[in-house]
C-alpha cells in the first residue's frame, strides 16, 4: 500500500503555490486586488521509536500516493454494536510525507514556494501542529546533521536575495524577532531577562498583531540568524515527560521581516515589506500518558487550552461564522492573520504511527482536514517612502551646481565686477531678478534637503547606539551563564571542563554583531562632515554621537562596578571555604577572563565618548573641541538631557541666507 517517496518532492513540477498562481491566471482573477488563497495543509508521520517497537506497538499509518493518509483502527470492537465504526479511515491532503521523507523534501513540498512571495512583499506563515512526541520541533528546527524547515527556509531566502536575477537591482533589510508563549506569558528569547517576560500583545491597523517591547535584530546573513536562533532555543522552556524526553513546554514563534527596495529609487520609492512567521507549537497532552504532576501538569493544561482555542478558531472559520474567538488565547491572536487574514499559510500536521497514539493521531488529522477549508485574502504590502540619505546628497549636489551657474550669470549682469546690482535699479522682470528668485528657491530647497538629511542621520545615530546597548546586554547575559557554568565545574572538581558549545557560538555571534555595529558607527561619523554643510548642524550631530557613546561608557563602568562589588561581597561574607568560596573565586576568575576578551569593544566606546577617533588627523570635523574639553568631561552627562536641544539645532534653519557655505565663501 505504501509507495516509496524517493526524489518525488525534488521534481521540477509546479509546487502548491505555483499551481495557485497558474490557476489564478487561467481564471483571469489577477486584478491586483486581494486574492483568495487556500491554506496548504501537509501531514508528516514519524518512524516508530525503538522503545515503541520493543513494546510491540503496531504501525497504524499508511501513506497512499503522497496525498492520502490511511489510519488503521488498532482496537477490537463488535461490528453489530457499532455498525458505523470502520477499521480504516482515509484523509486526503495537499501533500503527505511518510517516515522516509527527508527534511529537504518536506521543505520543498511546503515552504520553499513561499519565499519568492515574501521577498515580493507578501506575508507567510508556517506552523507545525500535533500531539506531544509527534515530531513538530524536529520538523521546524531539526538537528545539526538534518536542519529543519526554519533553517532551510532562511538559507534559501538569503541565497535568493544574492543570486536571483529579479532581485539583483534590489536592496533588502532583514529584521527578526524570536519569542515563546509559556503559560500564556510572552517571553523574548533573544533577550531572556526579567524585563522581557510578560510582554503585551497589541493590534496595529497596519502591521497586524505586534508584541510591544520585543527585541528586533537587523540580520545580514543566514549564519547570523542561525546563531541567534541557537541562542534563543537555549532559553526556551523544555522538560522531559513520559511521552517525550525533549518535550517543548511553550509555543515558539520566529518572525522575519524583509523590506525590499530598488537601489535606483528616486525621491519617492516603493518599499515591499513581507513578514515570514515560523511557528513551533507545543504538543497537546494527556496527563494519563505524560504522567505529569505539579508544574508540568499546569504547563500541559495551558498548552491544551491554547490548542483548544486554535481548534475553535479553525472550526469557526471553516463554518463561515461571523464571530471567530481569536481572543481566547494569545497564540490564536498571534495567528489571526495566518488563519484568516492577509497571509499565505502552511500547516504541517505531525502524527505518530504508534497504535497507542491512535486517538491523538485521529484528532490531529481531523483538525488538519478542517483547516483545508480555510482561505485567506492575500495582497502585497507596498508602502511609499521618501528617498534615502544618499539620494538627498545627490539632490544637494545638483542644486549646488545650479546655484553656481546662477551666480555666474548674476555676476555678468552686474557689470563683471562680481557684485549684484542694487535692487532699485533692476526692473521687476529683468533677467537678474528672475535669476535671484531661482537662486532663492534653489537655496530653500537645498536647506530643506539638508534638514531632512540631518534628521535621518540623527535617527541613524540613535538607532546604532540603541542596538549596541542591546548587544552589550545580550553579551553580558551569555557571559553570566558561562560564569555560572565555570563556577559549578570548579566546585565539582572539574576545572578543565570545556564551556558549553551553544554558549560559545552565541558569544561569537554577538561579538561579530558588535564589530559590525562599530563599522556602521564609524561610517555614520564620517558621513556627518561629508553630507552636512552647516557647521552648526554638523557639530550638533557630532555632539549627539559623543553623548550617546558617553552613556554607553557609563553603562560599562556601572556594570563592572556592580559585578565587582557583588563578587567581593560574596567572598567577604563567606565563612566556609569549600565550596562557596570556591564558586565565588571561580566566578571572579571566569568573569575577568571573559571581560578581557571584550576590552576592544569597551575601549572603542570610551574613545568615541572622548572624541579620540580622528577623521583625517583633525579630530571631529566641524570645528568642535569634543567632549575632552569644556562642558562634557564628566561621566555624569546623560544623552537624555542633550537630545531635545540637539533636535532643535538639527532641524532649525541656517542663521542667515547670506552665508551659503562653511566659511561664507563656498556655495551651499
N, C-alpha and C positions, 0 to 999 in steps of 0.2 A: 504493500500500500504506500510505502514511503519512498519517494524518489530522491536520489542524491542531488544536492544543490550544485556542487562543483563550482563553476565560474558563472553561474546564471546571472548573478547580480552584476558581474563585471561586463556584460554585453553592452553594446552601444545603442540598444533600443531606447526610445524616449522614456524617461522616468515619469513618475506620477505628475510632477509639476510641469514638465514639458508637455505631457498629454493634455493637461488642463489648458495650457496656452494654445495648443493646436485646436482643441475643441472650441475655444472661445473665438479663434479666428475663423473657423469654418462656419460657426453660427452667426458671425458678424456682430458679436456683442462687445467688441473692444472699442468703446466710445470715449475712453479716457476717464470715465467715472468709476465709482466703487464697483468692484467685481465680486459676485457671489462665488466663493471658493469653498469646496468641501474640505473637511479635515481628513488628512491622511492617517489612517489607523493601521498600525502594524502589530503583529504578535510575534514574540520570540520565546521559545521554550529552551530551558537549560537542560544539560545532561543530568542523569541521576547521580547523586553524590555516592561516594564509596560507602559511607555509613548507611545510606538508604538501600543500596544493593545488598549489603551484608545483612540487613534486617529482613530481606526478602520482599521488599516492596515492588509492586508491579508498575510498569510504564503504561500510562493510560492515554498518552497523546500520540496522534498520528498526523502528519502533515501531507496534504494531497495537492499536488500541482502548484505548490508555493502560494496558494491562495486560500485554502480551506484547512480548518483545524477540526479534527475528529477526536472527540472526547469519549472514552470508553468508561462506562459506569462499573466500578470495581465491586459494588455491593450486591449481595444476593437479595432478591425480593420476589414476592408472589405475584405473578402476572395477573392472576384472577382478582387479587385485591387492589392492584394498582395498574389498571389496564392502560392508562395514559402515559405511564413511565416507559421510556425507551432505554435500551442498553447503549445506544450511540447517540451523540448529539453533535451536529455539524454547525460550524460558523464560518462564514466567508468574510475575508478582509482584503484590503488593498495589497498587502504582501505579508507572508508568513515565513518565519525563519525557524528551522529546526535546530537541534542541538549541534549539528556540524557546521553551522554558519559562522563565519569569522566576523570580527569586529569591522573589518573593511567592507564586507558585504552588507552588514546592517547599515553602515554609514552611507554607502552608495544608494541603497534602496530607500532610505528615509530622508536623510538630512542634506545630502550633497546638493540636491536641486534647489534648496532654499538659499544657498549662498549668493547666487547671482542676484536674486531679488533683494536681499539685504543690502548688497552693495549699490543697488539702484534706488534705495530709499524705502523699501517695504519692511514691515515688521514680521518677525517669525518667532515661533516658539516650538520647542521640542521638550516633551516631558515623558518620563518613564513611570508607569503605573503598575501596581501588582501587590501581591501579598509579600510578607516578610520572607526573605530567603529565596525569592524568585529570580534574582539576578539583575535588579534595577541599577544598583550602584556600579556593578561590573559593566553593564551596557553603557552607562553615561560616562564613567571615569576610566574604567578598565584597569590594567596593570602595566608595569614597566615594559613587559615584553609584548603586550597586546593593548595599546591605548584605546580608549573608548570614544564615544561619539563626540564628547566635548573636545578632546584633544585633536581628533582628526578634523573636526569642523574648523577649529582655529588655524591649524596648519594649512588647510586648503584655502581658507579665506585669505590669509596673508600671501599665499602663493598666487592666487588670482589677482590680488591687488598689484603685485610686482610684475607679472608676466602676461596677463590677459591684454590683448591688443586694444580692446574697447576702453580700458582704464589707463592707458599709457599717458594720456594728457590730463589725468585727474590727480588731485591731492586728497589724501584720506587722513582723518583724525579719528583715532580709536580710543574710547574710554570704556572702562569696565568696572563693575562692582560685583561683590560676592557676598551673599548673606544666607542665613539659615533661619527657619522658623521652628523654635524649640518650645514646646508647651505654650503655643500661641504667643510667643515673645520673639520679636525680630532682633537678630544679633548680626553685627558687621563682622564677617570672618576675616577681612583684610586688616582690620584694626580691632582685635579682640580685647578691648579694655572695658572697664566697668561702665564708662560713659557711652559705649556703643551697644549696650544691651537695652532692649525695650524701646527701640526707635519707632516713632509714629509713622503710620501709613496714611498718606493723603492722596486725593484725586485731583490731578491737574487737567483742565479742559483741553490742553494741547498735548501734553506728554503722557496722559493717562495716569495710571497708578504710580506714585512716586514715594519712596521711603525717605523721609526727611532726615538729614544728617548722615546719610550713608557715604562711605568713602568711595570716590571715583578716581581711578588712576588713568593717566594717559599712557597707553601702551604703544610701543614702536615695533615690536616683533612678537612672533608666536612664542618664542622661548621665554620672553619676559612674562607673558600672560601665564604660561605653564608654571613658571616659578611662583607667581602669586597664587595660582590655583593650588599648588602643592602646599604652600604656606597656609592657605585658608582651610584646606582639608584637615590639617593638623589640629585646628581649633574647633572642628566640627564635633558635635556630640555623637559618640559611638560607644556602644556597650554590648557585651555578649549576652545572648539569650539561649534557651534550649533549642529554639528553632533556627538560630543563625548566630554563629560565633562572632561575626563582624556586623552586627545589626546597626543600621543608621537610626538614630533616635530623633532625627529632625529632617525637615524638608530643606534642601539646598537649592539656591537659585543663583546662577551666574548670568548676569546681564551685560551684553556687549553692545555699545552704541557706536555706529560708524557714520561719520559725516563725510560726504563726498562733494568736491567742488572742482571745477575745471581750473587748471593752472593759469589759463589766459583769460580769467574773468575780468570784466570791465568794472565800471563804477558800481553797478548793481549786478550781483550774480545769484544764480540759483544753487542752493545747498540741499542735497538729498540726505536725509537723516533716517537710517534704518536701525532697528533695535532687534537684537537676537537674544532670546531668553532660553537658557538650557537648564532644565529643572530635574532634579533627582528627588522624587517624592519618597518619603518614608513608607514602609510597607504596612498594610493592615495586619492586625494581630488577633489571635485568640489566646486568652490567658491560659486556657487549659493546655495549649500546645507550647507556648513560650515559657510557662511556669514562672511568670514574673510575679514579684511581690514588691511592696514598698514603692520606691521612686520609679522603678522600671514599670510597675503596673500603672502608675499615674501617667507616665510617658505614653504607654500604649493606649490609654483611654483618650488622651489628647490627639494622638495620631489618628485613631479611628474616628474621632469626632470631626476632624478636618476632612478626612477622606469621605465620610458620610455626607458632609456639606458639598464636596465636589460631586459626588454621585447625584445629589438632589439637583444641583445646577445642570448637570448633563441631562437628567430626565426632564427638567422644566424646559430647557432649550429644544430638546428633541420633540417634545409635545407641542411646542409653539405657544407656551403660556406667556401671558403678559408680564407676570412677575417672576423674576429669577432670583433666588435667595443668595446673592453673592456675599452679602454682609454677614452670613453665618460663620465665616471663618476668614482669617487673614490670608490663607492660601487661596481661597476662591476669589477674594478681592484682587490679589495679585494676578490671578489667571483670568480676570474678567475679559481683557482684550483677546487673550488666547482662545477663549471658549466662544465668545460671541461678538468680538469687536473687530478692529482693523488689524488683522494678523493672519498670517499663514501658519497653520498649526499641524504638528505631527504628534501623535500619541503612540508610544511604544508600550504595549501591554506585555509584561513579562509573566510567564506562567511556569509552574513546576510540573514535571511529568509524573511525580510520585503519587501513588494511589492514596496515601494518607492526606494528600493535599487536594483531593477531588473537589470538595466544597469551595475552597479558596480559588482554585483554578476556574471553576464554573462561574463564580461571581465576577472574577476579573474579565472573563470573556463576555459576560452579559453587559457589563459596563462599556467595554470596548465596542460591542455590537451596537449599543445605543449611540455611542459617540459618532458612528458613521453617518448619522442623520444631521449632524451639526454642520452649519455653513457660516462663514464669516464674510463680511464685506471688506475687501482689501483695496487699498489705494496707496499710492506712493506719497511719502512725506517730503514735500518740496517747499522750502522756505526761501524768501528773497532777503538777502542781506547786503549791507554796504560793502564797499571794496576793502581789500586787505591793506595793511600798513604799507607794503611795498607799492601798491597802486597809488596811494596818496603821495608817495615820494616821487613817482613818475609824473603825477599831475603837477606837483610843485615845481619840478624842474622845467616842465613845459611852460608853465606860467612865467617862471623867471626869464626864460629865453624871450618870451613875447614882451615882457616889460622892458628888457634891454633894447629890443628893437624900437619900441615906442619912445624910449628915452633918446635914442639916437635921432629919431625923426623930430622930436621936440627941440633938440639942440639945433638942428638945421634950421628950423623956423625961427629960432631965437637969434639968428644972425651969425651963427658959427662960433659964438663965444662960450657955448656950453651953459648959458643961463636962460631960464624961461622968461618970456616976455611978460610984462605986467598984465594982469587980467583986464584992467580997464582999457587997455589999448587993443584988446583982441575981441572981435565980434563974437556973438553967441554961436555962430555957425561956421567959424573958421576951422581949418584942419587941426590947428593946435589945440583948440578947445575940445574937439572930438577925441584927439589923442590923449589928452589928460583924463577925460572921462573914462576912456578904455583902460588907462593905467590905473585909475582909482578902482574900477570894477575888478580888474585883474588882481590888484593888491588885496582887496577884500576877500576874493576867492582864495588866494594863497593863504591869507590869515586864517580863514575858516578851515582850510585843509590842514594847516599846522595844528590848530586847536584839536581837531579830530585825531590827528596822529599822536599828539601828546596824551590825549585821553586814552588811546589804545595802548600806548607804551606804559602809562600808569597802571592800567588794569593788568597788563602782562607782568609787570614787576611784582605787583601784589600777589598774583597767582603763582609765580615762580617761588616766591618766599613761602607762601602757604603750603605748596607742595613739598618744599624742603622741610618745613616743620613737621608735616605728617610722616615723611620718610624717616626723619630722625627719631620720632616717637616709635615708629614701627621697628627700627633697628634696635632701639633700647628695649622694646618688648621681647624681641628674639634673643637678645643678649641676656635678658633676665632668665629665660628658660634654659639657656646654655649654662648660666652660672649655677642655677639650682641643680642641674644635672651633674655638673662637675663636683659640687659640694657633696651630693649624695654618694657619688662614686668614691670620693676621698674618705668619707665616713665609713663606707663599706670595705675600705682597704684595697680598693681597685683604682688607684690614682691614674693608672695608664689606660683606663677605658676610653675609647675614641668617642668624640662627640656625635650626637645624633645626625645622620646623613641628611634628613629632611631639614633640620635647623641650619645646617651648614649651607645647603642650597639656598635657603631663604636669605641668609646673610649675604651670600654672593649676589643674589638678585637685587636686594635693596642697595647694596654698595654700588652696583652698576648703575642703578637709577639715580643715586646721589651724584655719581660722576657725570651723567647726562644732564642732571639739573645744574651742575656747576658750569658746564659748557653753555647751556642756554642762558644762564645768568651773565656770563661774560659777553655773549653775543648781544644781549639787551643793553649792557653797559656801553659797548662800543657803538650801538645804534643811536644812542642819545645825541652825541655831537654830530653824527652824520646826517640825521634826519630832522633835527630841531635847530632852526636858525636863530631863534630868540635866545639870547644868553640867559635871561631870567627864567624862561621855561626849562632850559637845559639844566640850570643849576637846581631848580626845584625838583626835577626828576632824579638828579644825582643825590640830592639830599634825602629824597624818599628811599632811594636804594640803600643809602647808608643807614637810615633809621630802621629799615626792615631787617638788615643783617645785624645791626646792633642788638635788636631784640632777639635774634637767633643766638648770638653770642651770649647774651644774658641768660637765655634759657639753658644753654650748655653749662654755664658756670653754676646756675642754680641746681640743675640736675646732679652734677658731680658733687656739689657740696652736700646735697641731701643723701646721696648714696654713701659718701664717706662717713657722714655722721651716723647713719644707721648701722653701718658695719662696725664703726668704732664703739658705738653704744652696745652692740651685741657682744663684742669681745670684753668690754669693761664690766658688763653685768653678769658675765659667766663665772660660775663658781666651780664648775666641773669641766675638766679639760676634755675628756672624751665623752660623747662625740660632738657636743655642742660647739665647743671652741674650734674643734677641727673643721666643722662645717662652716663656721664664720670665717676662719682663716682661709679655707678653700674658696669661699665666695669672693673674698677680698683679692686673693691671688688671681682668680679667673677674671674678675672684673678689671683689674689692672692690665692683664694681658689683652683683653678684648678692646679696652679703651685705647690702648696703644695702636691698635690697627685702624682706629677711626681718627687718629690725630690729624692726618692731612685734611680731612673734611672739616674738622673743627678749626684748624688753622686757616683754612680758606674763609670761613665765616668771620673769623676775627680780623683777617686782613681786609675783607670787604667792609667791615664795620669801621675800621680805622682809616679807610680810603688809601691803603697801601698799594693796591693793584693799579699800575700806571698804564696810561694809553700813550704810546709814542714818547715816553720819557717825560711827560708833562703832568703826571698825576691825573686827577679827574678833570677832563676838559670842561671849559665853560667858565673859568675864572674863579671858582670857589676854592677855598682853602681846605675843605673837607672837615671831617669830624676831629681831625687831630688837633685843631686849634679852636679857639673861641668857645662857642656855646656847648657843642656836643662832645665833651670829653669824658662824661661820666656814663657808666653803665645804667644809671637810673633813668636815662632818656627812654621814652616809650614811643613806638610808632603810632599808637592810637592818638597821642596828643598832636602829632605832626600832620596827620592825614588831612584834616579839614582845611588847615591853612595852605597846605601844598596843593590841594584840589583847586582852591580859589586862584592860586598863582598859575596853575597849569591851564586853566580854562579862560582866564581873563585876557582881553585884547592887549596888543602891544602898547607901550606908553605913548608912542606918537607915530604918526604916519610919515613923518619926515625922515626917519632913520630906517631904511629898508634893509639894513644888514647888521652884522655883529658890531662892526666898528663905525657904522654910519656911512660907509662909502660903497659897500657892495650891494648888489641888487638882491632883493629878498627872494 
